[in-house]
Amino acid sequence: MIALPACACSLTDSVSTLLGQPTTYWSDPATGHENNPMFAWLLHAGPGWFVVGELVWCAVIIGVVTMLPGILSLLVAVAVSIGHTYGALT
């Protein structure tokens, strides 16, 4: 399934985001750092909500890539993979 590498990149991005939080984040989630506004909101709500948001995002990736025809599904999967690889590295 072409969407799985994209989800793996997204999960890697999220794990690196959580591991890169300041130590104060774990007692005060409002101190979290995330550049994506939607995920910043989830990160500030707490790590549990951030993980739930990531799982929902992976479900969306799988759904969209599965429903798109041929080359479009490949393009979306590659774009998501590139975007989250960049996110994981920054």
C-alpha positions as CSV (number, residue, x, y, z in Angstrom):
1,M,0.0,0.0,0.0
2,I,1.5,3.3,-1.2
3,A,0.1,5.3,1.8
4,L,2.1,3.4,4.4
5,P,5.5,5.1,3.8
6,A,3.7,8.5,3.9
7,C,2.2,7.5,7.3
8,A,5.6,6.3,8.5
9,C,7.1,9.7,7.6
10,S,4.3,11.5,9.4
11,L,4.7,9.3,12.5
12,T,8.5,10.0,12.4
13,D,7.8,13.7,12.2
14,S,5.4,13.5,15.2
15,V,7.8,11.4,17.3
16,S,10.7,13.8,16.6
17,T,8.3,16.7,17.5
18,L,7.5,15.1,20.9
19,L,11.1,14.2,21.6
20,G,12.2,17.7,20.8
21,Q,9.9,19.4,23.3
22,P,11.5,21.3,26.2
23,T,11.4,19.6,29.6
24,T,8.8,22.1,30.7
25,Y,6.4,20.7,28.1
26,W,5.6,17.6,30.1
27,S,4.3,19.6,33.1
28,D,3.0,22.6,31.0
29,P,1.9,21.6,27.5
30,A,1.4,25.3,26.6
31,T,5.2,25.5,26.3
32,G,5.3,23.1,23.3
33,H,6.8,24.1,20.0
34,E,5.2,23.2,16.7
35,N,5.1,25.1,13.4
36,N,1.9,23.6,12.0
37,P,-0.9,25.6,13.5
38,M,-3.4,22.7,13.7
39,F,-0.9,20.4,15.3
40,A,0.4,23.2,17.6
41,W,-3.1,23.5,19.0
42,L,-3.2,19.7,19.6
43,L,0.3,19.8,21.1
44,H,-0.7,22.6,23.5
45,A,-3.8,20.6,24.5
46,G,-1.5,17.8,25.6
47,P,0.6,14.9,24.3
48,G,-2.4,12.6,24.2
49,W,-4.4,14.9,21.9
50,F,-1.3,15.3,19.7
51,V,-1.1,11.5,19.3
52,V,-4.8,11.2,18.6
53,G,-4.4,14.0,16.0
54,E,-1.5,12.1,14.4
55,L,-3.6,8.9,14.2
56,V,-6.5,10.7,12.6
57,W,-4.1,12.3,10.1
58,C,-2.7,8.9,9.2
59,A,-6.2,7.7,8.6
60,V,-6.9,10.7,6.4
61,I,-3.7,10.0,4.4
62,I,-4.6,6.4,3.9
63,G,-8.2,7.3,2.9
64,V,-7.2,10.0,0.4
65,V,-4.4,8.0,-1.2
66,T,-6.6,4.9,-1.4
67,M,-9.4,6.8,-3.1
68,L,-7.4,8.7,-5.6
69,P,-6.7,7.1,-9.0
70,G,-3.2,6.0,-10.1
71,I,-0.7,8.7,-10.5
72,L,-2.6,11.2,-8.2
73,S,-2.4,8.8,-5.3
74,L,1.3,8.4,-5.9
75,L,1.8,12.2,-6.1
76,V,-0.1,12.8,-2.9
77,A,1.8,10.0,-1.1
78,V,5.2,11.4,-2.3
79,A,4.2,15.0,-1.4
80,V,3.1,13.9,2.1
81,S,6.3,11.9,2.6
82,I,8.5,14.8,1.5
83,G,6.7,17.3,3.7
84,H,6.9,15.1,6.8
85,T,10.5,14.2,6.1
86,Y,11.3,17.9,6.0
87,G,9.3,18.4,9.2
88,A,11.1,15.6,11.0
89,L,14.5,17.1,10.1
90,T,13.7,20.6,11.2
